[in-house]
Amino acid sequence: MTDSELRIVFMGTPEFAVASLKALHETGFDIAAVVTVPDRATGRGRKITFSPVKEYALENNLALLQPEKLRDPAFISALSDLKADLFVVVAFRMLPEEVWSMPPLGTFNLHASLLPQYRGAAPINHAIINGETTTGVTTFLIDKEIDTGMILLSKETEISPEETAGSLHDRLMEMGASLVVETARGLAARSLVPVPQKKIGDLLMKPAPKIFPADMVIRWEEKAVKIQNLVRGLSPYPGATAMLRKENRSMRLKILDSSINVNITETIPGTLILKDNSRLIVACGQGTLEILSLIPEGRKRMSGAEFLRGFDPSGWEMV
């Protein structure tokens, strides 16, 4: 079966999914339809916004389906009528069995980790937060449980010590797009041998659940390296949070960029240390961390030096 003969339904929502849809489309696969979330009203003005995947579909005249419920009989019927050979899923919702079992070549998903590690909604964030030095992308056949299906292909990459969730997201997005094309071709040629995840290593499982506000809070009693990983793993979004406090006053900060400072020591975690009146350094449980970029509550992103202009740090501490 040639690329143009393989009929695909693509399902996805965010920017991460667009790269894979674009790769399939530009390679020449027959995109029978694109499935994405319904339009939503967002912001103070309640403006209707489209998902990035919908934007791409509209720009390229691709058929579009936006079901409110994936078990809606009308949606199921519309999918069936498309007579697709394969469904490809990237950053979408959990599919009911009547959907993922429909195409003859199956339904596969792209996940931003080396499965079976980091199953869940936030694999990129958690890999960096945990200090991993390698990660990757995996394609797998969807089954009844989330992220547990048989593995088709995977590709590994290094995580540099300075890499943030944002930069890793962009790299994995492009790696994943390439892997999606390779997987689609392999399934069409029936050359791929799916491997059960339980047969891949015998390691302690590391989950990747959704990030909640409590997970974003910096605890200064931790080691500087652990805090640095948290900052990297949550930058640029949603951002690691810290609270500056002085008596009955407080200021919430989002820390977006930091570095470990090995030349300064301080025994009390949360103590502010100024260097040359332009470098904001905070004592940790072990080591110190210099804040390079942050967003003070109600203000725009700025450097540590910009924040210190006009700010008297005396009496303030991080809590």
Backbone torsions as a table, in degrees:
resi	resn	phi	psi	omega
1	MET	NA	124.2	178.9
2	THR	-77.8	167.6	179.3
3	ASP	-56.2	-45.8	-175.9
4	SER	-69.2	-18.6	179.3
5	GLU	-87.3	-17.5	-178.7
6	LEU	-81.3	115.8	-175.8
7	ARG	-95.4	120.3	-171.1
8	ILE	-122.3	138.7	164.6
9	VAL	-105.1	126.3	-178.9
10	PHE	-105.1	136.1	179.6
11	MET	-126.7	124.3	179.9
12	GLY	-173.8	173.0	-177.0
13	THR	-133.4	-59.9	-169.1
14	PRO	-86.5	-177.8	179.0
15	GLU	-55.5	-37.9	-179.4
16	PHE	-55.1	-35.2	-178.5
17	ALA	-78.6	-25.9	-176.3
18	VAL	-60.5	-40.3	-178.3
19	ALA	-59.0	-40.2	179.4
20	SER	-69.9	-42.5	177.5
21	LEU	-61.6	-44.2	179.6
22	LYS	-61.6	-43.2	-179.6
23	ALA	-62.4	-43.8	178.1
24	LEU	-63.2	-44.6	-177.4
25	HIS	-65.3	-46.4	-176.6
26	GLU	-74.0	-22.1	175.8
27	THR	-71.2	-25.2	177.2
28	GLY	110.9	9.2	175.1
29	PHE	-65.7	153.4	177.9
30	ASP	-83.3	102.2	179.6
31	ILE	-85.2	99.8	-176.2
32	ALA	-67.2	-36.5	179.1
33	ALA	-169.0	159.8	174.9
34	VAL	-117.5	131.2	178.6
35	VAL	-111.7	128.7	178.1
36	THR	-145.6	179.6	-176.1
37	VAL	-73.6	157.4	174.3
38	PRO	-63.5	157.3	177.3
39	ASP	-64.7	146.5	-178.7
40	ARG	-126.8	150.8	173.0
41	ALA	-90.1	125.5	-177.1
42	THR	-131.0	163.4	176.4
43	GLY	75.3	176.5	-178.3
44	ARG	-63.7	-34.6	-179.5
45	GLY	-84.0	-0.2	-179.6
46	ARG	52.5	44.3	179.0
47	LYS	-74.6	136.5	178.5
48	ILE	-72.7	127.6	179.8
49	THR	-122.2	150.0	177.3
50	PHE	-100.9	151.0	173.7
51	SER	-69.2	153.7	176.1
52	PRO	-55.5	-35.8	178.6
53	VAL	-65.5	-40.5	177.1
54	LYS	-63.6	-41.3	179.4
55	GLU	-56.4	-45.0	-179.5
56	TYR	-66.2	-42.2	-179.3
57	ALA	-60.5	-43.2	179.9
58	LEU	-65.6	-42.2	-178.6
59	GLU	-64.4	-25.0	-175.4
60	ASN	-114.5	16.3	174.2
61	ASN	56.2	41.8	177.7
62	LEU	-94.5	141.2	178.3
63	ALA	-60.6	143.3	-170.8
64	LEU	-131.1	135.6	173.9
65	LEU	-125.9	133.9	-178.7
66	GLN	-133.3	71.4	-176.3
67	PRO	-73.6	141.8	171.8
68	GLU	-72.7	-40.3	-179.6
69	LYS	-126.3	131.3	-175.9
70	LEU	-74.9	-13.9	176.1
71	ARG	-97.2	6.2	178.1
72	ASP	-58.9	123.5	-178.7
73	PRO	-54.7	-34.6	-180.0
74	ALA	-66.6	-38.7	178.0
75	PHE	-68.6	-45.1	178.9
76	ILE	-58.4	-42.9	179.7
77	SER	-64.4	-42.4	179.7
78	ALA	-63.3	-40.4	177.0
79	LEU	-62.4	-46.2	-178.4
80	SER	-60.8	-40.2	-178.7
81	ASP	-64.6	-21.0	-178.5
82	LEU	-72.9	-20.0	178.4
83	LYS	53.6	44.3	-179.3
84	ALA	-76.1	148.9	176.5
85	ASP	-83.3	-28.0	-169.5
86	LEU	-151.7	141.0	170.3
87	PHE	-107.8	136.0	177.2
88	VAL	-119.5	127.8	-175.4
89	VAL	-121.0	128.5	176.3
90	VAL	-138.3	114.6	176.9
91	ALA	53.0	61.3	179.0
92	PHE	-127.2	-157.5	-178.7
93	ARG	-95.5	166.5	175.2
94	MET	-68.1	129.3	-176.0
95	LEU	-93.0	140.8	172.3
96	PRO	-72.1	157.4	-175.9
97	GLU	-60.0	-34.3	-179.1
98	GLU	-65.6	-15.8	175.8
99	VAL	-92.0	-56.4	-173.0
100	TRP	-69.2	-20.3	179.9
101	SER	-88.3	-1.2	-172.1
102	MET	-70.8	-51.5	-173.3
103	PRO	-74.8	146.6	-176.7
104	PRO	-63.8	-29.3	178.8
105	LEU	-92.4	0.2	177.3
106	GLY	93.2	-173.6	178.8
107	THR	-128.5	125.4	177.3
108	PHE	-120.3	156.1	-175.8
109	ASN	-122.3	147.2	171.8
110	LEU	-100.9	128.5	179.7
111	HIS	-123.2	139.8	-174.8
112	ALA	-88.1	53.5	172.1
113	SER	-160.3	173.0	173.1
114	LEU	-92.3	91.6	-179.4
115	LEU	-61.8	146.7	15.6
116	PRO	-85.6	1.7	179.0
117	GLN	-74.8	148.0	175.1
118	TYR	59.6	48.6	167.7
119	ARG	-70.3	142.5	176.3
120	GLY	131.6	-172.5	-170.0
121	ALA	-80.2	-20.0	-172.5
122	ALA	-133.3	59.0	-176.6
123	PRO	-66.8	-35.6	-179.0
124	ILE	-65.8	-47.5	-179.9
125	ASN	-59.4	-49.9	-173.8
126	HIS	-68.6	-32.7	178.1
127	ALA	-61.3	-43.3	179.4
128	ILE	-73.0	-43.0	179.2
129	ILE	-56.9	-36.2	-179.1
130	ASN	-83.9	1.2	176.3
131	GLY	76.5	23.2	179.1
132	GLU	-64.2	148.8	176.9
133	THR	-106.4	-9.2	174.8
134	THR	-138.3	152.7	172.8
135	THR	-154.8	-157.9	179.5
136	GLY	170.2	-162.7	178.1
137	VAL	-130.0	150.1	-177.2
138	THR	-138.4	139.2	168.3
139	THR	-107.9	140.6	-178.2
140	PHE	-149.0	154.5	177.6
141	LEU	-76.4	131.3	-179.2
142	ILE	-73.3	137.9	172.4
143	ASP	-132.9	-156.9	-171.1
144	LYS	-72.7	-22.7	-178.5
145	GLU	-106.2	157.4	-178.3
146	ILE	-74.2	124.8	172.7
147	ASP	62.1	25.8	-176.8
148	THR	-113.8	-1.7	-174.2
149	GLY	-68.0	170.3	-176.7
150	MET	-67.6	135.9	-174.8
151	ILE	-78.7	138.0	178.0
152	LEU	-101.2	-59.2	-180.0
153	LEU	-143.9	156.7	174.3
154	SER	-148.1	157.8	178.3
155	LYS	-142.6	133.9	-173.9
156	GLU	-103.1	152.5	175.0
157	THR	-148.0	155.7	177.7
158	GLU	-82.3	152.0	171.6
159	ILE	-108.4	118.2	-179.0
160	SER	-75.8	157.0	-179.2
161	PRO	-61.0	-22.5	-178.4
162	GLU	-99.6	-4.2	-172.8
163	GLU	-68.8	141.0	177.1
164	THR	-105.5	169.0	176.6
165	ALA	-59.6	-34.8	-179.3
166	GLY	-65.2	-47.5	-178.8
167	SER	-70.6	-36.7	177.8
168	LEU	-67.8	-38.9	175.5
169	HIS	-53.2	-47.7	-176.1
170	ASP	-67.7	-37.4	178.7
171	ARG	-68.5	-45.2	-179.8
172	LEU	-67.2	-30.7	177.3
173	MET	-59.8	-45.5	179.8
174	GLU	-73.4	-40.9	175.4
175	MET	-60.0	-42.6	-178.7
176	GLY	-64.6	-38.1	179.6
177	ALA	-60.9	-42.8	178.2
178	SER	-64.3	-40.2	-179.2
179	LEU	-68.8	-33.8	177.9
180	VAL	-62.4	-44.9	178.3
181	VAL	-62.3	-45.1	179.8
182	GLU	-62.3	-39.2	180.0
183	THR	-67.5	-44.0	179.2
184	ALA	-59.2	-43.5	179.0
185	ARG	-65.1	-40.7	-179.7
186	GLY	-64.6	-39.8	178.2
187	LEU	-68.4	-39.1	179.0
188	ALA	-64.0	-36.4	-179.8
189	ALA	-84.3	-6.0	-176.5
190	ARG	55.3	38.5	-178.4
191	SER	-102.7	-4.9	-178.7
192	LEU	-93.8	140.0	176.9
193	VAL	-111.9	104.2	-179.4
194	PRO	-61.0	138.4	-177.8
195	VAL	-117.0	126.2	177.0
196	PRO	-60.6	139.9	-177.6
197	GLN	-62.7	-30.5	-178.2
198	LYS	-66.8	-15.2	179.0
199	LYS	-90.4	-3.2	-178.2
200	ILE	-100.9	96.0	176.9
201	GLY	71.8	169.2	178.1
202	ASP	-134.7	65.2	-170.9
203	LEU	-109.4	160.2	172.1
204	LEU	-64.7	124.1	-175.9
205	MET	-73.6	135.8	178.5
206	LYS	-114.8	114.0	-178.0
207	PRO	-81.3	166.4	178.8
208	ALA	-136.2	64.3	-177.7
209	PRO	-70.4	168.6	176.8
210	LYS	-56.2	144.2	179.5
211	ILE	-84.6	125.4	177.1
212	PHE	-110.6	162.6	-178.7
213	PRO	-51.2	-37.6	-179.6
214	ALA	-64.9	-26.9	179.8
215	ASP	-76.3	-14.2	-174.8
216	MET	-91.5	-9.7	-172.6
217	VAL	-78.3	128.1	175.9
218	ILE	-77.2	132.7	175.3
219	ARG	-112.1	105.1	-169.6
220	TRP	-68.4	-13.4	176.0
221	GLU	-74.9	-10.4	177.2
222	GLU	-75.7	166.0	176.2
223	LYS	-66.1	149.2	-179.0
224	ALA	-58.2	-38.0	-178.5
225	VAL	-65.4	-35.1	179.0
226	LYS	-70.3	-39.7	177.8
227	ILE	-66.7	-41.0	177.7
228	GLN	-58.4	-41.7	178.2
229	ASN	-65.3	-37.0	177.5
230	LEU	-64.0	-45.3	178.9
231	VAL	-59.7	-48.2	179.8
232	ARG	-62.2	-40.6	-176.1
233	GLY	-72.5	-14.3	-179.9
234	LEU	-116.1	10.2	-178.3
235	SER	-104.7	133.9	7.9
236	PRO	-90.6	-6.8	-177.8
237	TYR	-141.6	138.3	3.4
238	PRO	-84.0	-9.1	177.9
239	GLY	94.3	133.8	174.6
240	ALA	-73.2	138.7	-174.4
241	THR	-110.5	147.3	176.8
242	ALA	-142.8	158.9	-179.7
243	MET	-121.8	123.5	171.1
244	LEU	-89.9	132.5	-177.1
245	ARG	-136.1	140.5	175.3
246	LYS	-144.4	110.5	-176.9
247	GLU	52.9	-115.6	-178.6
248	ASN	-100.4	14.7	179.4
249	ARG	-107.8	149.4	178.7
250	SER	-149.2	157.3	179.5
251	MET	-145.4	122.9	179.3
252	ARG	-86.5	138.2	-179.9
253	LEU	-125.4	148.8	166.1
254	LYS	-109.3	122.9	-179.8
255	ILE	-97.6	119.7	-173.7
256	LEU	-108.9	-22.1	-179.1
257	ASP	-150.3	135.6	-177.4
258	SER	-153.2	169.5	175.8
259	SER	-146.8	149.8	178.3
260	ILE	-78.9	130.2	-179.8
261	ASN	-106.9	114.6	-174.9
262	VAL	-93.7	-4.4	-175.2
263	ASN	-95.1	-4.6	-177.9
264	ILE	-126.2	136.3	176.9
265	THR	-124.0	146.6	178.8
266	GLU	-154.6	138.1	-171.9
267	THR	-89.8	-20.6	-175.4
268	ILE	-101.5	109.6	-179.7
269	PRO	-58.0	137.8	179.5
270	GLY	94.9	-8.8	179.0
271	THR	-68.5	133.6	176.5
272	LEU	-85.7	134.6	179.7
273	ILE	-125.6	122.4	178.3
274	LEU	-98.4	136.6	178.2
275	LYS	-124.2	120.0	179.2
276	ASP	58.5	23.3	179.8
277	ASN	57.7	14.8	-178.5
278	SER	-137.4	-3.2	-178.8
279	ARG	-121.3	122.9	-177.4
280	LEU	-99.2	113.7	-176.1
281	ILE	-121.8	140.9	-177.2
282	VAL	-123.4	134.7	176.9
283	ALA	-74.2	139.3	178.4
284	CYS	-116.3	179.1	178.6
285	GLY	-60.3	-32.4	173.6
286	GLN	-145.9	114.5	-177.9
287	GLY	88.9	-177.2	179.7
288	THR	-132.7	157.6	-177.3
289	LEU	-127.5	129.2	175.5
290	GLU	-93.8	129.7	179.1
291	ILE	-87.8	116.0	-176.5
292	LEU	-97.0	-31.5	-178.6
293	SER	-148.6	138.4	-176.8
294	LEU	-155.8	166.3	173.4
295	ILE	-124.6	104.6	173.9
296	PRO	-68.6	149.8	-178.3
297	GLU	-52.6	125.6	177.2
298	GLY	80.4	6.0	-178.1
299	ARG	-127.3	179.4	-178.8
300	LYS	-92.2	168.7	177.7
301	ARG	-61.9	139.3	-179.9
302	MET	-151.9	165.0	177.2
303	SER	-79.5	164.9	176.2
304	GLY	-59.5	-39.2	179.8
305	ALA	-64.1	-41.4	178.6
306	GLU	-64.6	-38.5	179.6
307	PHE	-63.1	-37.7	-175.9
308	LEU	-73.7	-18.1	178.3
309	ARG	-68.2	118.0	-179.6
310	GLY	82.1	2.9	178.6
311	PHE	-108.6	123.2	177.4
312	ASP	-93.5	109.0	-174.6
313	PRO	-79.0	-5.1	-176.1
314	SER	-62.4	129.5	178.1
315	GLY	87.3	-10.7	-179.7
316	TRP	-90.4	149.6	174.2
317	GLU	-147.7	156.9	175.6
318	MET	-86.4	132.3	178.4
319	VAL	-128.0	NA	NA
